Amino acid sequence: MKFSLSWLKEHLAGDADLVAVTETLTRVGLEVEHVEDKAGELHPFVVGRILAAERHPNADKLQVCRVDVGRPEPLQVVCGAPNARTGLKVVFAAPGTVIPSSG
């Protein structure tokens, strides 16, 4: 049977973490065959907010954006998304980040 930790926590008292829950299930005789930690796989991705978006000076279909990703200084990102605009919240992945499902 597959179910999410959040679903299981709806039926449990307390706020135990994943390790404590799996150890307790095993201790009471329920086999935990496999655990997928999707949050761990997606850790490199953060929510950012576009502070400014301007046309790229040397390309028609690109924009230069200043993006707040929670670091002390905003990042400059060249973006090809036609809907990128000031105030938009976006998923940000730093260079070298790999999408887990597609590699």
LOKOLTOR-481824 format. One line per 10 residues: number of its first residue (from 1); their letters; for each residue y, z, x of C-alpha. Coordinates in steps of 0.2 Angstrom, whole numbers. Example, Ala and Ser with C-alpha at 12.3 -4.5 7.8 and 13.67 -1.06 7.14 Angstrom:
BEGIN
1> as> -22/39/62 ~ -5/36/68
This chain:
BEGIN
1> mkfslswlke> 0/0/0 ~ 17/-4/6 ~ 33/6/2 ~ 50/10/9 ~ 55/26/17 ~ 70/27/5 ~ 58/25/-10 ~ 46/39/-3 ~ 61/50/0 ~ 66/49/-19
11> hlagdadlva> 49/59/-22 ~ 51/71/-8 ~ 61/87/-6 ~ 72/88/10 ~ 78/75/22 ~ 65/73/35 ~ 66/58/47 ~ 53/44/48 ~ 43/53/62 ~ 41/69/52
21> vtetltrvgl> 36/60/36 ~ 23/49/44 ~ 16/64/54 ~ 15/75/38 ~ 7/61/28 ~ -7/60/42 ~ -9/79/42 ~ -12/79/23 ~ -26/66/25 ~ -16/50/21
31> evehvedkag> -18/36/34 ~ -2/28/40 ~ -8/11/47 ~ 8/4/52 ~ 27/7/51 ~ 41/-6/52 ~ 57/1/57 ~ 69/-13/51 ~ 84/-3/55 ~ 79/-3/73
41> elhpfvvgri> 77/-21/74 ~ 94/-24/66 ~ 103/-11/77 ~ 112/-24/87 ~ 121/-31/72 ~ 137/-23/66 ~ 149/-25/52 ~ 166/-32/58 ~ 182/-36/50 ~ 193/-51/54
51> laaerhpnad> 210/-45/59 ~ 217/-62/62 ~ 211/-80/61 ~ 220/-95/68 ~ 215/-113/71 ~ 207/-117/88 ~ 220/-127/98 ~ 207/-139/105 ~ 195/-141/90 ~ 197/-146/72
61> klqvcrvdvg> 183/-136/65 ~ 184/-120/75 ~ 195/-104/73 ~ 200/-91/85 ~ 197/-74/77 ~ 202/-56/82 ~ 188/-45/75 ~ 187/-26/74 ~ 169/-21/78 ~ 172/-3/80
71> rpeplqvvcg> 176/-4/99 ~ 193/2/106 ~ 200/-15/107 ~ 197/-30/95 ~ 186/-44/101 ~ 191/-63/102 ~ 178/-73/94 ~ 178/-92/92 ~ 170/-96/74 ~ 165/-111/66
81> apnartglkv> 163/-104/48 ~ 175/-113/37 ~ 178/-97/26 ~ 183/-86/40 ~ 199/-78/36 ~ 210/-62/39 ~ 202/-47/30 ~ 185/-54/28 ~ 171/-42/33 ~ 157/-51/43
91> vfaapgtvip> 141/-48/52 ~ 144/-48/70 ~ 131/-50/84 ~ 136/-50/102 ~ 131/-64/114 ~ 112/-62/118 ~ 108/-54/101 ~ 92/-61/94 ~ 88/-63/75 ~ 71/-54/73
101> ssg> 63/-65/60 ~ 67/-82/68 ~ 69/-78/87
